[in-house]
Amino acid sequence: MERLIGFAPSIDENCTTIILGSMPSVKSLEQQQYYAHPQNRFWKLMAIFFNEGIIPTIYQERLELLRKNHIALWDSIDSCIREGSLDSAICDEVPNDFKALFAKYPKIKTICFNGGKSFQCFKKYNKDILKDKTYTFYTLPSTSPANAKFRLPMLQEVWQQALARHINNK
């Protein structure tokens, strides 16, 4: 199996929150887009919160919707070995460099993990950041279609609590 390489962060100097996935899915890697699988509920949730439920069809507009609301996207894992898209199949992961990212973007103070694997990997390599009281952390249920026990209304309720500051400031 070949090593899979993740994406660069979608971020600008105004972002105050970052949402971290684990590693892009096969579909996302094929399309070179975050959350590209049509059954992933991520963009649907973001559209509900920030765009009256309308998901932009153009990928760059999706990213801009988040950045306009001061939300960055990235993944906990820079590269890994994985067959398929399941987080449970991830092996030999290499983490992303969050110390460098947070030094470059000091307004980031809220870190949201899209699923347990994202948090698990971040925790493994960033214990010092997790101890830093200047950050607020939210481990959220995954928006992946593999997380079938969380229906969209349940995801919306939990995610809304983590993103309330952004939602209330639109």
C-alpha positions as CSV (number, residue, x, y, z in Angstrom):
1,M,0.0,0.0,0.0
2,E,1.2,3.5,-0.8
3,R,1.4,6.3,1.7
4,L,-1.6,8.7,1.6
5,I,-0.8,12.4,1.9
6,G,-3.4,14.8,3.4
7,F,-4.3,18.4,2.4
8,A,-2.9,21.8,3.3
9,P,-5.0,23.6,5.8
10,S,-7.8,25.9,4.6
11,I,-7.1,28.9,6.9
12,D,-6.4,32.6,7.0
13,E,-5.2,35.1,9.6
14,N,-8.8,35.8,10.8
15,C,-9.6,32.2,11.8
16,T,-10.3,31.7,15.5
17,T,-11.6,28.0,15.3
18,I,-10.1,25.0,13.5
19,I,-12.1,21.9,12.7
20,L,-9.8,18.8,12.4
21,G,-10.7,15.6,10.7
22,S,-8.4,12.6,10.9
23,M,-7.4,11.9,7.3
24,P,-9.3,12.6,4.1
25,S,-11.3,9.7,2.7
26,V,-10.6,7.9,-0.5
27,K,-13.2,10.0,-2.3
28,S,-11.8,13.2,-0.8
29,L,-8.3,12.3,-1.9
30,E,-9.5,11.5,-5.4
31,Q,-11.3,14.8,-5.7
32,Q,-8.7,16.8,-3.6
33,Q,-11.5,18.2,-1.5
34,Y,-12.3,18.1,2.2
35,Y,-15.4,16.0,2.9
36,A,-16.0,15.1,-0.7
37,H,-18.0,11.9,-0.1
38,P,-21.7,12.8,-0.9
39,Q,-23.0,11.0,2.2
40,N,-20.7,12.9,4.6
41,R,-22.8,15.4,6.5
42,F,-20.1,18.0,7.1
43,W,-21.0,20.5,4.4
44,K,-24.7,20.0,5.1
45,L,-24.1,21.0,8.7
46,M,-22.0,24.0,7.8
47,A,-24.7,25.1,5.3
48,I,-27.3,24.9,8.0
49,F,-25.3,27.0,10.4
50,F,-23.9,29.6,8.0
51,N,-25.8,29.6,4.7
52,E,-29.5,29.0,5.3
53,G,-29.1,25.3,4.5
54,I,-27.8,25.9,1.0
55,I,-24.6,24.0,0.3
56,P,-22.4,25.9,-2.2
57,T,-21.8,23.7,-5.3
58,I,-18.3,25.1,-6.0
59,Y,-15.7,23.7,-3.6
60,Q,-13.8,27.0,-3.2
61,E,-17.0,28.7,-2.1
62,R,-17.5,26.0,0.6
63,L,-14.1,26.8,2.0
64,E,-14.8,30.5,1.7
65,L,-18.0,30.1,3.7
66,L,-16.0,28.7,6.6
67,R,-13.2,31.2,6.4
68,K,-15.8,34.1,6.2
69,N,-17.0,32.7,9.5
70,H,-13.5,32.5,10.9
71,I,-13.3,28.7,10.8
72,A,-10.3,26.8,9.4
73,L,-10.1,23.2,8.3
74,W,-7.3,20.7,8.5
75,D,-6.6,17.1,9.7
76,S,-4.7,15.7,12.7
77,I,-2.8,13.3,10.3
78,D,-0.4,14.6,7.6
79,S,0.1,11.1,6.1
80,C,-0.6,7.5,6.8
81,I,-1.0,4.0,5.4
82,R,-4.7,3.0,5.1
83,E,-6.7,0.6,3.0
84,G,-10.2,2.1,2.3
85,S,-11.5,5.1,4.2
86,L,-12.2,3.8,7.7
87,D,-10.3,5.5,10.5
88,S,-9.9,2.1,12.1
89,A,-7.7,1.1,9.2
90,I,-5.2,3.9,9.7
91,C,-1.6,2.7,10.3
92,D,1.8,4.4,10.5
93,E,0.4,7.9,10.8
94,V,2.5,11.0,10.7
95,P,0.9,14.0,12.5
96,N,0.5,17.5,11.2
97,D,2.6,20.2,12.9
98,F,0.2,22.1,15.1
99,K,2.9,24.1,17.0
100,A,4.0,25.7,13.7
101,L,0.4,26.3,12.6
102,F,-0.7,27.9,15.9
103,A,2.4,30.0,15.9
104,K,1.6,31.3,12.4
105,Y,-2.1,31.7,13.2
106,P,-2.3,32.9,16.8
107,K,-6.0,33.8,16.7
108,I,-6.9,30.1,16.7
109,K,-8.2,29.4,20.2
110,T,-10.9,26.7,19.6
111,I,-10.1,23.3,18.3
112,C,-12.9,21.0,17.2
113,F,-12.3,17.3,16.4
114,N,-14.5,15.8,13.8
115,G,-14.6,12.3,15.4
116,G,-12.7,10.3,17.9
117,K,-9.8,9.3,15.7
118,S,-9.0,12.9,15.0
119,F,-8.8,13.6,18.8
120,Q,-6.9,10.4,19.5
121,C,-4.2,11.2,17.0
122,F,-4.0,14.9,18.1
123,K,-3.7,13.8,21.7
124,K,-0.9,11.3,20.9
125,Y,1.4,13.9,19.5
126,N,0.3,17.2,21.1
127,K,-0.1,16.6,24.9
128,D,1.5,20.0,25.6
129,I,-1.1,21.8,23.5
130,L,-3.9,20.0,25.2
131,K,-2.6,21.3,28.5
132,D,-2.5,24.9,27.3
133,K,-5.5,26.7,28.9
134,T,-5.6,29.3,26.2
135,Y,-7.4,26.7,23.9
136,T,-10.9,25.2,24.1
137,F,-11.3,21.7,22.8
138,Y,-14.4,19.9,21.5
139,T,-14.5,16.3,20.5
140,L,-17.5,16.0,18.3
141,P,-19.3,13.0,16.7
142,S,-18.0,12.3,13.2
143,T,-19.9,13.6,10.2
144,S,-18.8,10.5,8.3
145,P,-21.5,8.2,6.8
146,A,-19.8,5.4,8.8
147,N,-21.2,7.1,12.0
148,A,-24.8,6.1,11.2
149,K,-25.9,6.2,14.9
150,F,-25.8,10.0,14.7
151,R,-28.5,11.3,12.5
152,L,-28.3,14.8,11.1
153,P,-30.5,16.5,13.9
154,M,-28.3,14.9,16.6
155,L,-25.1,16.1,14.8
156,Q,-26.6,19.5,14.5
157,E,-27.4,19.8,18.1
158,V,-23.9,18.8,19.3
159,W,-21.9,20.7,16.7
160,Q,-24.0,23.8,17.3
161,Q,-22.9,24.0,20.9
162,A,-19.2,23.9,19.8
163,L,-19.7,26.5,17.0
164,A,-22.2,28.7,18.9
165,R,-19.9,31.7,19.0
166,H,-19.6,31.7,15.2
167,I,-23.3,30.9,14.5
168,N,-24.4,33.7,16.8
169,N,-22.1,36.2,15.2
170,K,-23.3,35.8,11.6
